[in-house]
Amino acid sequence: MNAPATSVQSQDEAQIRRIMAERETAMRARDAERVVSAYAPDVVDFGLAPPLQQPAGDVRDVNIRRNWFDGFDGPIEYEIRDLSVTAGEDVAYCHSLNRLSTTPRGAPRPFTLWFRATVCFRKVDGTWRITHEHDSTPFYMAPPFGAAIDLQP
């Protein structure tokens, strides 16, 4: 007998919430392997840093992620806030407001950045994998047209 659809959806949502919580923990721990472990091989990533789209191979490259972590002194604080998850049978998405706070190597003080995140999943062989990730900051629409990195929820 099949489980009711709402029960399966609840289980899928719980799995996705665990994946996101694991990513949050992995970011704070600077654990590159854990951060990239949930990505699908063909992941599409629109991150905060240039270029406009990261190549899938770079997104999944543990050494690139380690080098990124090495660009910061001290702790990396990372928070996923107001996570909303919608899960279907084999496709799901979530969105949240995320906070990154850390000190760039050699900088005199830390920075804090709140940004928007949307993460899409596909169930591959029974396992949820991240297939699309899009992080963004709003920008001021009047001169000087800068990123609105001073915003907080």
Secondary structure as a PSIPRED ss2 file (coil, helix, strand):
# PSIPRED VFORMAT (PSIPRED V4.0)

   1 M C   1.000  0.000  0.000
   2 N C   1.000  0.000  0.000
   3 A C   1.000  0.000  0.000
   4 P C   1.000  0.000  0.000
   5 A H   0.000  1.000  0.000
   6 T H   0.000  1.000  0.000
   7 S H   0.000  1.000  0.000
   8 V H   0.000  1.000  0.000
   9 Q H   0.000  1.000  0.000
  10 S H   0.000  1.000  0.000
  11 Q H   0.000  1.000  0.000
  12 D H   0.000  1.000  0.000
  13 E H   0.000  1.000  0.000
  14 A H   0.000  1.000  0.000
  15 Q H   0.000  1.000  0.000
  16 I H   0.000  1.000  0.000
  17 R H   0.000  1.000  0.000
  18 R H   0.000  1.000  0.000
  19 I H   0.000  1.000  0.000
  20 M H   0.000  1.000  0.000
  21 A H   0.000  1.000  0.000
  22 E H   0.000  1.000  0.000
  23 R H   0.000  1.000  0.000
  24 E H   0.000  1.000  0.000
  25 T H   0.000  1.000  0.000
  26 A H   0.000  1.000  0.000
  27 M H   0.000  1.000  0.000
  28 R H   0.000  1.000  0.000
  29 A H   0.000  1.000  0.000
  30 R C   1.000  0.000  0.000
  31 D C   1.000  0.000  0.000
  32 A H   0.000  1.000  0.000
  33 E H   0.000  1.000  0.000
  34 R H   0.000  1.000  0.000
  35 V H   0.000  1.000  0.000
  36 V H   0.000  1.000  0.000
  37 S C   1.000  0.000  0.000
  38 A C   1.000  0.000  0.000
  39 Y E   0.000  0.000  1.000
  40 A E   0.000  0.000  1.000
  41 P E   0.000  0.000  1.000
  42 D E   0.000  0.000  1.000
  43 V E   0.000  0.000  1.000
  44 V E   0.000  0.000  1.000
  45 D E   0.000  0.000  1.000
  46 F E   0.000  0.000  1.000
  47 G C   1.000  0.000  0.000
  48 L C   1.000  0.000  0.000
  49 A C   1.000  0.000  0.000
  50 P C   1.000  0.000  0.000
  51 P C   1.000  0.000  0.000
  52 L C   1.000  0.000  0.000
  53 Q C   1.000  0.000  0.000
  54 Q E   0.000  0.000  1.000
  55 P C   1.000  0.000  0.000
  56 A H   0.000  1.000  0.000
  57 G H   0.000  1.000  0.000
  58 D H   0.000  1.000  0.000
  59 V H   0.000  1.000  0.000
  60 R C   1.000  0.000  0.000
  61 D C   1.000  0.000  0.000
  62 V H   0.000  1.000  0.000
  63 N H   0.000  1.000  0.000
  64 I H   0.000  1.000  0.000
  65 R H   0.000  1.000  0.000
  66 R H   0.000  1.000  0.000
  67 N H   0.000  1.000  0.000
  68 W H   0.000  1.000  0.000
  69 F H   0.000  1.000  0.000
  70 D H   0.000  1.000  0.000
  71 G C   1.000  0.000  0.000
  72 F E   0.000  0.000  1.000
  73 D E   0.000  0.000  1.000
  74 G E   0.000  0.000  1.000
  75 P E   0.000  0.000  1.000
  76 I E   0.000  0.000  1.000
  77 E E   0.000  0.000  1.000
  78 Y E   0.000  0.000  1.000
  79 E E   0.000  0.000  1.000
  80 I E   0.000  0.000  1.000
  81 R E   0.000  0.000  1.000
  82 D E   0.000  0.000  1.000
  83 L E   0.000  0.000  1.000
  84 S E   0.000  0.000  1.000
  85 V E   0.000  0.000  1.000
  86 T E   0.000  0.000  1.000
  87 A E   0.000  0.000  1.000
  88 G C   1.000  0.000  0.000
  89 E C   1.000  0.000  0.000
  90 D C   1.000  0.000  0.000
  91 V E   0.000  0.000  1.000
  92 A E   0.000  0.000  1.000
  93 Y E   0.000  0.000  1.000
  94 C E   0.000  0.000  1.000
  95 H E   0.000  0.000  1.000
  96 S E   0.000  0.000  1.000
  97 L E   0.000  0.000  1.000
  98 N E   0.000  0.000  1.000
  99 R E   0.000  0.000  1.000
 100 L E   0.000  0.000  1.000
 101 S E   0.000  0.000  1.000
 102 T E   0.000  0.000  1.000
 103 T E   0.000  0.000  1.000
 104 P E   0.000  0.000  1.000
 105 R C   1.000  0.000  0.000
 106 G C   1.000  0.000  0.000
 107 A C   1.000  0.000  0.000
 108 P C   1.000  0.000  0.000
 109 R C   1.000  0.000  0.000
 110 P C   1.000  0.000  0.000
 111 F E   0.000  0.000  1.000
 112 T E   0.000  0.000  1.000
 113 L E   0.000  0.000  1.000
 114 W E   0.000  0.000  1.000
 115 F E   0.000  0.000  1.000
 116 R E   0.000  0.000  1.000
 117 A E   0.000  0.000  1.000
 118 T E   0.000  0.000  1.000
 119 V E   0.000  0.000  1.000
 120 C E   0.000  0.000  1.000
 121 F E   0.000  0.000  1.000
 122 R E   0.000  0.000  1.000
 123 K E   0.000  0.000  1.000
 124 V E   0.000  0.000  1.000
 125 D C   1.000  0.000  0.000
 126 G C   1.000  0.000  0.000
 127 T E   0.000  0.000  1.000
 128 W E   0.000  0.000  1.000
 129 R E   0.000  0.000  1.000
 130 I E   0.000  0.000  1.000
 131 T E   0.000  0.000  1.000
 132 H E   0.000  0.000  1.000
 133 E E   0.000  0.000  1.000
 134 H E   0.000  0.000  1.000
 135 D E   0.000  0.000  1.000
 136 S E   0.000  0.000  1.000
 137 T C   1.000  0.000  0.000
 138 P C   1.000  0.000  0.000
 139 F E   0.000  0.000  1.000
 140 Y C   1.000  0.000  0.000
 141 M C   1.000  0.000  0.000
 142 A C   1.000  0.000  0.000
 143 P C   1.000  0.000  0.000
 144 P C   1.000  0.000  0.000
 145 F C   1.000  0.000  0.000
 146 G C   1.000  0.000  0.000
 147 A E   0.000  0.000  1.000
 148 A C   1.000  0.000  0.000
 149 I C   1.000  0.000  0.000
 150 D C   1.000  0.000  0.000
 151 L C   1.000  0.000  0.000
 152 Q C   1.000  0.000  0.000
 153 P C   1.000  0.000  0.000
